[in-house]
Amino acid sequence: MKAWDRVLNARNVNRPLSSDYIKALFDDFVELHGDRLYKDDAAIIGGIATLGGMPVTVIAQEKGKNLKEKVRRNFGSPNPEGYRKSLRLMKQAEKFGRPIITLVDTQGAYCGLGAEERGQGEAIARNLMEMSSLKVPIITIVIGEGGSGGALALAVADRVWMLENAIYSILSPEGFASILYKDSTKAKEAAEVMKLTAQDLYELDVIEKIIEEPGAGAHESFEAIALNITALLIEEISVLKAMPIEDMLEERYARYRKFL
């Protein structure tokens, strides 16, 4: 399958969203709201749940299912308060020793005037810094689009996984084409050189696992995918929890240093 086909699949309107995965993977989910500084950002869903009877913190980017919900959730593009809410919940997870699971699905952080005035860049940078040293296991799954720093702000993890038809890149193919070719309509050509597919990123050692999507994609095989992810998460968290904290942090540090 060509890279552009993966892009189209990742953007498929019928593709399961973070809210679907939260319902399918976790029990007893309780959503928590607000960054305690400005307001709640509906583009980020975060809270406490159980996974196989184990307490975990779940943080996810949510695009919304219909037009009204998409507008409320800003089409999955978080504002600074969304990232600050995420960090608040991560620090809470660290305090109580809960593993953190993040679900990435965004074209990128919101770049509006208000977001910039409230410190979008600082909020993303602080998440990167703080996540690098959190003393609990962190697993990130890119379920759809993983765009730019808006995705990376939830993805400084011990393990980064991608669904087979997800994409993860420095910016959208349209944005890349605008810069490289001075023509956003050449997004299809740009996608082929961006190395944004799960297969490309696995070969480049950017991610640790590709989660298969049987059939035409996640919208046709969601139940099987959810069962697979549940089993994988339980297994991997048990491995990470068995590691001494110092070793886990050293491994996380080395994971990102290798890209410099």
NORLINVEN-V123311 format. One record per pair of residues at least 4 apart in sequence whose C-alpha atoms are under 6 Angstrom apart, sorted by sequence separation. I is the first residue (numbers start at 1). J is the second residue. D is the distance in Angstrom with one decimal. If there is no record, write none. Layout:
i=[I	I]
j=[J	J]
d=[D	D]
//
This chain:
i=[16	21	22	50	66	70	78	81	93	116	122	126	127	147	149	173	176	177	178	198	202	213	218	222	229	233	237	34	50	64	70	93	115	146	178	195	201	202	213	34	49	50	64	177	178	201	33	49	63	177	214	48	48	177	47	174	177	47	46	63	46	63	174	177	32	45	62	173	31	32	45	61	140	31	44	30	44	173	30	43	139	173	29	43	138	139	141	29	138	139	140	141	142	143	28	141	145	146	147	148	27	144	145	146	147	148	27	143	148	26	147	26	128	131	127	169	168	77	124	167	43	76	167	42	77	78	79	77	78	43	77	164	43	79	162	99	101	103	44	99	100	101	102	103	104	105	107	101	103	105	106	108	80	105	106	107	108	41	105	106	109	56	60	94	108	56	57	58	59	60	61	80	18	56	58	61	35	161	164	160	161	163	164	160	161	162	163	164	35	161	164	35	34	158	137	10	10	10	10	6	4	4	3	3	16	15	14	25]
j=[20	25	26	54	70	74	82	85	97	120	126	130	131	151	153	177	180	181	182	202	206	217	222	226	233	237	241	39	55	69	75	98	120	151	183	200	206	207	218	40	55	56	70	183	184	207	40	56	70	184	221	56	57	186	57	184	187	58	58	75	59	76	187	190	46	59	76	187	46	47	60	76	155	47	60	47	61	190	48	61	157	191	48	62	157	158	160	49	158	159	160	161	162	163	49	162	166	167	168	169	49	166	167	168	169	170	50	166	171	50	171	51	153	156	153	196	196	106	153	196	73	106	197	73	108	109	110	109	110	76	110	198	78	115	198	136	138	140	82	137	138	139	140	141	142	143	145	140	142	144	145	147	120	145	146	147	148	82	146	147	150	98	102	136	150	99	100	101	102	103	104	123	62	100	102	105	81	207	210	207	208	210	211	208	209	210	211	212	84	210	213	85	85	252	240	144	145	165	166	165	188	191	191	192	219	219	219	230]
d=[5.9	5.7	5.7	5.0	5.9	5.8	5.4	5.9	5.8	5.1	6.0	6.0	5.8	5.3	5.8	6.0	6.0	5.1	4.4	6.0	5.9	5.2	5.1	6.0	6.0	5.9	5.9	5.3	4.4	5.0	4.8	4.8	5.5	5.1	4.7	5.3	5.2	5.2	5.5	3.9	5.8	5.7	4.4	5.7	4.5	6.0	5.7	5.5	5.7	4.9	5.9	5.9	4.7	5.7	5.8	4.8	5.3	5.5	5.5	4.6	4.2	3.9	4.7	5.5	5.9	5.8	5.0	4.8	5.6	4.9	5.1	5.9	5.6	4.2	5.6	5.4	4.7	5.7	5.3	5.7	5.5	5.4	5.6	5.3	4.9	5.9	5.9	4.2	5.4	4.9	4.8	4.7	4.7	5.5	5.2	5.4	5.9	5.8	6.0	5.9	5.8	4.5	5.2	4.3	5.5	4.2	5.1	5.7	4.9	5.7	5.2	5.2	5.7	5.9	5.6	5.2	5.2	5.9	5.3	5.3	4.3	5.3	4.9	4.8	5.6	5.2	5.6	4.8	5.6	4.9	4.9	5.9	5.1	5.5	6.0	5.4	5.9	5.9	5.6	4.9	4.7	5.0	4.7	5.1	4.6	5.9	5.9	5.8	5.9	4.9	5.3	4.6	4.8	4.7	5.5	4.6	5.6	4.8	5.5	5.8	4.1	5.0	5.4	5.8	4.4	5.1	4.8	5.0	4.7	4.5	5.7	5.6	5.6	5.9	5.8	5.5	5.8	5.7	5.7	5.1	5.8	5.7	5.5	5.8	4.8	5.2	4.6	5.1	5.4	5.9	5.8	4.0	5.7	5.4	6.0	4.7	5.9	5.8	5.1	5.1	5.5	5.7	5.7	5.4	5.9	4.7	5.8	5.7]
//
